[in-house]
Amino acid sequence: MSRRTHGTSPGTASWLVTLALASVAGVWLTWPVWGSLTAPGRDAVAAETPALLFALLGLVLVLAWGVWWDSGRRLASLAPVVVVSALTTAVRVLWSPAVSGVEPVFALPLLAGVAFGGPAGFLTGAVSSLVSAAALGLIAPPLVGQTLVWGLWGLAGGLLHSARSRTAWLLAVPLCIPLGLLSGGLLNLIGWTGETSAEVGAFLPGLPWDKSLARLWEYTRATSAVYDLTRAATNAVVVLVLGLPLVRALRAAWGSEPGPTPAPVREPRVRPTARSRRARSRTLSQLWNTDNGGSE
């Protein structure tokens, strides 16, 4: 039986760092849901932003080390991540400001995850978010949450890393829809604690997590659902049009063209009785040849 692999597979180091980074950022971002009574307000978040960004940058650098380590400790292995991050940054800068949710900037991190695997995809999204925000002068409290969202697109693409290029491309197109809606909800969490006077889904401290989550959904549906669906559709179109050739090109640059990896060849098992018969046969053959040689 054969198995398909593509390029350099993610290893233990990069996965551990990715899960740690996503978990820490996710717990911090969803604080208003699971701990609404103690969730920091806008002023507290603004005061903590420099420390949070410094910690985030450090974790991203550790993730880059993990990807480098798992790919054979070759700096050249990070080149595709750098190139895709630069392209994504250029798209965001040229497209800024986005109009009515038309943001075709998440498709490239998603495709990077498909081609490179989850950890490298998360790294691509996170680096793209940080660098593009710096280029646009948008270093602000929302950047921590935005970096997590961008990274999640790359991490989600990693779910399709082991699929054939065409299959992964076809599955990546509809994957943009739930990712677009999830991104909207997570991005709304950034400033939701300050929306205590909103007409629908206002933040109320002290509620249990399920009721807070329901109010967040009401708030998202009333304020950003149309933009979120537009974001999802825009990136789905980009993946539909450019996804297949990009995935093939990125997989080739990452390490190898998609192709079958032959299964290991197993040596045939030989029973001890068969070995004994072969040994006796060789002995008789040698004796026969010796006798024949001596009679000549």
C-alpha positions as CSV (number, residue, x, y, z in Angstrom):
1,M,0.0,0.0,0.0
2,S,1.3,3.5,-0.9
3,R,0.9,6.8,0.9
4,R,1.0,10.3,-0.4
5,T,3.3,12.9,1.2
6,H,4.2,16.4,0.1
7,G,7.4,18.2,0.8
8,T,8.7,18.3,4.4
9,S,6.1,17.0,6.8
10,P,5.5,19.0,10.0
11,G,7.3,17.6,13.0
12,T,6.9,17.4,16.8
13,A,8.7,20.7,17.5
14,S,6.7,22.9,15.1
15,W,3.4,21.3,16.2
16,L,4.1,21.8,19.9
17,V,4.9,25.5,19.4
18,T,1.9,26.0,17.1
19,L,-0.5,24.4,19.6
20,A,1.0,26.4,22.4
21,L,0.8,29.7,20.5
22,A,-2.7,29.1,19.3
23,S,-3.9,27.9,22.7
24,V,-2.5,30.9,24.6
25,A,-3.7,33.4,22.1
26,G,-7.1,31.7,21.8
27,V,-7.6,31.7,25.6
28,W,-6.7,35.3,25.8
29,L,-8.9,36.3,22.9
30,T,-12.0,34.4,24.1
31,W,-11.6,35.7,27.7
32,P,-14.9,37.7,27.4
33,V,-16.8,34.5,26.7
34,W,-15.4,32.1,29.3
35,G,-14.6,34.7,32.0
36,S,-16.9,37.6,31.3
37,L,-16.7,38.9,34.9
38,T,-12.9,39.3,34.9
39,A,-12.4,40.1,31.2
40,P,-10.3,43.3,30.7
41,G,-11.9,46.3,29.2
42,R,-10.5,48.4,26.3
43,D,-8.3,50.6,28.5
44,A,-6.7,47.6,30.2
45,V,-6.1,45.9,26.9
46,A,-4.6,49.0,25.5
47,A,-2.2,49.2,28.4
48,E,-1.2,45.6,28.1
49,T,-0.7,45.7,24.3
50,P,3.0,46.4,24.2
51,A,3.7,43.4,26.5
52,L,1.3,41.2,24.6
53,L,2.8,42.1,21.2
54,F,6.3,41.5,22.5
55,A,5.3,38.0,23.8
56,L,3.5,37.3,20.5
57,L,6.5,38.2,18.5
58,G,8.7,35.9,20.7
59,L,6.3,33.0,20.2
60,V,6.3,33.6,16.4
61,L,10.1,33.5,16.3
62,V,10.0,30.2,18.3
63,L,7.6,28.8,15.8
64,A,9.9,29.8,13.0
65,W,12.7,27.9,14.8
66,G,10.4,24.9,15.1
67,V,9.6,24.9,11.4
68,W,13.3,25.3,10.6
69,W,14.2,22.5,13.0
70,D,11.7,20.0,11.6
71,S,12.7,20.8,8.0
72,G,16.3,19.6,8.4
73,R,17.7,22.8,9.9
74,R,18.1,24.5,6.5
75,L,17.4,28.2,6.2
76,A,16.3,27.6,2.6
77,S,13.3,25.7,3.9
78,L,11.9,28.9,5.2
79,A,12.1,30.7,1.9
80,P,8.7,29.7,0.6
81,V,7.1,31.0,3.9
82,V,8.9,34.3,3.5
83,V,7.8,34.6,-0.1
84,V,4.1,33.9,0.6
85,S,4.2,36.2,3.6
86,A,5.7,39.0,1.4
87,L,3.0,38.4,-1.3
88,T,0.2,38.5,1.3
89,T,1.7,41.7,2.8
90,A,1.8,43.3,-0.6
91,V,-1.8,42.4,-1.3
92,R,-3.0,43.9,2.0
93,V,-1.0,47.1,1.5
94,L,-2.2,47.5,-2.1
95,W,-5.8,46.6,-1.2
96,S,-6.0,48.8,1.9
97,P,-8.4,50.1,2.9
98,A,-10.7,47.1,2.4
99,V,-14.2,47.9,1.2
100,S,-17.3,46.2,2.7
101,G,-15.5,43.0,3.7
102,V,-13.7,42.5,0.3
103,E,-10.4,41.3,1.8
104,P,-8.6,38.7,-0.5
105,V,-5.7,38.4,2.0
106,F,-6.6,35.2,3.8
107,A,-6.5,32.9,0.7
108,L,-2.7,32.8,0.6
109,P,-2.2,31.7,4.2
110,L,-4.8,29.1,3.7
111,L,-3.0,27.8,0.6
112,A,0.3,27.9,2.4
113,G,-1.2,25.6,5.1
114,V,-2.3,23.3,2.3
115,A,1.1,23.2,0.8
116,F,3.4,23.5,3.8
117,G,1.4,21.9,6.6
118,G,-0.4,23.4,9.7
119,P,2.6,24.9,11.6
120,A,4.2,26.6,8.5
121,G,0.7,27.8,7.4
122,F,0.1,29.3,10.9
123,L,3.5,30.9,10.7
124,T,2.8,32.4,7.2
125,G,-0.5,33.9,8.4
126,A,1.0,35.3,11.6
127,V,4.0,36.9,9.9
128,S,1.8,38.3,7.2
129,S,-0.4,40.0,9.8
130,L,2.4,41.4,11.8
131,V,4.5,42.7,8.9
132,S,1.5,44.2,7.0
133,A,0.2,45.9,10.1
134,A,3.6,47.4,10.6
135,A,3.8,48.5,7.0
136,L,0.4,50.2,7.3
137,G,1.1,51.8,10.7
138,L,-1.6,49.7,12.4
139,I,0.2,48.6,15.5
140,A,-2.7,48.7,17.8
141,P,-4.5,46.6,20.5
142,P,-6.5,44.6,17.9
143,L,-3.3,43.3,16.3
144,V,-2.9,40.4,18.7
145,G,-6.4,39.0,17.8
146,Q,-5.9,39.7,14.2
147,T,-2.6,37.7,14.2
148,L,-4.4,34.7,15.7
149,V,-7.1,34.9,13.1
150,W,-4.6,35.1,10.2
151,G,-2.7,32.2,11.7
152,L,-5.9,30.1,12.0
153,W,-6.5,30.3,8.2
154,G,-3.1,28.8,7.7
155,L,-3.6,26.2,10.4
156,A,-7.0,25.2,8.8
157,G,-5.3,24.8,5.5
158,G,-2.9,22.3,7.2
159,L,-5.9,19.9,7.6
160,L,-5.7,19.3,3.8
161,H,-1.9,18.9,3.7
162,S,-1.9,15.2,3.1
163,A,-4.6,15.3,0.3
164,R,-3.8,15.3,-3.4
165,S,-3.4,18.8,-4.9
166,R,-6.7,18.7,-6.8
167,T,-8.6,17.3,-3.8
168,A,-7.1,19.8,-1.4
169,W,-7.9,22.7,-3.8
170,L,-11.6,21.6,-4.1
171,L,-12.0,21.2,-0.4
172,A,-10.3,24.5,0.4
173,V,-12.9,26.5,-1.6
174,P,-15.9,25.7,0.7
175,L,-13.6,25.8,3.8
176,C,-13.5,29.6,3.3
177,I,-17.1,30.0,4.3
178,P,-16.9,28.7,7.9
179,L,-13.5,30.3,8.3
180,G,-14.9,33.7,7.2
181,L,-17.7,33.5,9.8
182,L,-15.4,32.3,12.5
183,S,-13.0,35.1,11.8
184,G,-15.7,37.6,12.1
185,G,-16.7,36.3,15.6
186,L,-13.1,36.2,16.8
187,L,-12.4,39.7,15.5
188,N,-15.5,41.0,17.2
189,L,-14.2,39.7,20.5
190,I,-11.4,42.3,20.4
191,G,-13.7,45.3,21.1
192,W,-16.8,43.5,22.3
193,T,-16.2,44.2,26.0
194,G,-16.6,47.9,25.3
195,E,-19.9,47.4,23.6
196,T,-22.0,47.5,26.7
197,S,-24.6,49.8,25.1
198,A,-25.1,48.0,21.8
199,E,-28.7,47.5,20.8
200,V,-28.3,43.8,20.0
201,G,-25.9,41.4,21.8
202,A,-24.3,43.9,24.1
203,F,-21.5,42.6,26.4
204,L,-22.8,41.8,29.9
205,P,-20.2,40.9,32.5
206,G,-20.9,38.0,34.8
207,L,-22.9,35.8,32.4
208,P,-22.0,32.1,32.0
209,W,-20.0,31.1,28.9
210,D,-23.0,29.7,27.0
211,K,-25.0,32.9,27.4
212,S,-22.0,35.1,26.6
213,L,-21.4,33.0,23.4
214,A,-25.1,33.4,22.4
215,R,-24.9,37.2,22.9
216,L,-21.7,37.3,20.9
217,W,-23.4,35.5,18.0
218,E,-26.3,38.0,18.2
219,Y,-23.9,40.8,18.1
220,T,-21.9,39.3,15.2
221,R,-25.1,38.6,13.2
222,A,-26.3,42.2,13.7
223,T,-23.1,44.0,13.1
224,S,-20.7,42.0,10.8
225,A,-22.3,38.9,9.3
226,V,-22.7,40.5,5.9
227,Y,-19.0,41.6,5.9
228,D,-17.9,38.2,7.2
229,L,-19.8,36.4,4.4
230,T,-18.3,38.8,1.9
231,R,-14.8,38.1,3.2
232,A,-15.5,34.4,3.0
233,A,-16.8,34.6,-0.6
234,T,-14.0,36.8,-1.7
235,N,-11.3,34.4,-0.5
236,A,-13.2,31.4,-1.8
237,V,-13.2,33.0,-5.3
238,V,-9.4,33.6,-5.0
239,V,-8.9,30.0,-4.0
240,L,-11.1,28.8,-6.8
241,V,-9.3,30.8,-9.5
242,L,-5.7,30.5,-8.3
243,G,-5.7,27.7,-5.8
244,L,-4.7,24.7,-7.8
245,P,-1.6,26.2,-9.6
246,L,-0.5,27.9,-6.4
247,V,-0.7,24.7,-4.4
248,R,1.2,22.8,-7.0
249,A,3.9,25.5,-7.2
250,L,4.2,25.9,-3.4
251,R,4.4,22.1,-2.8
252,A,7.2,21.9,-5.4
253,A,9.1,24.8,-3.8
254,W,8.6,23.3,-0.3
255,G,10.3,20.1,-1.1
256,S,8.8,17.8,-3.7
257,E,6.1,17.4,-6.2
258,P,3.0,15.5,-5.1
259,G,3.5,11.9,-5.8
260,P,3.3,8.4,-4.3
261,T,5.7,7.2,-1.8
262,P,6.3,3.5,-2.2
263,A,5.6,1.3,0.8
264,P,8.7,-0.3,2.4
265,V,9.6,-3.7,0.9
266,R,9.2,-6.5,3.4
267,E,11.7,-9.4,3.3
268,P,10.0,-12.8,2.9
269,R,9.8,-14.8,6.1
270,V,11.7,-18.1,6.0
271,R,10.8,-20.9,8.4
272,P,13.6,-22.6,10.4
273,T,12.6,-26.0,8.7
274,A,13.1,-24.4,5.3
275,R,16.5,-23.1,6.3
276,S,17.5,-26.6,7.6
277,R,16.5,-28.2,4.3
278,R,18.5,-25.6,2.3
279,A,21.5,-26.3,4.5
280,R,21.3,-30.1,4.0
281,S,20.8,-29.5,0.3
282,R,24.0,-27.4,0.0
283,T,25.9,-30.0,2.0
284,L,24.8,-32.8,-0.3
285,S,25.6,-30.7,-3.3
286,Q,29.1,-30.0,-2.0
287,L,29.7,-33.7,-1.2
288,W,28.5,-34.8,-4.6
289,N,30.8,-32.3,-6.4
290,T,33.7,-33.4,-4.3
291,D,33.1,-37.1,-5.1
292,N,32.8,-36.4,-8.8
293,G,36.0,-34.3,-8.7
294,G,37.9,-37.1,-6.9
295,S,36.9,-39.8,-9.4
296,E,38.2,-38.0,-12.5
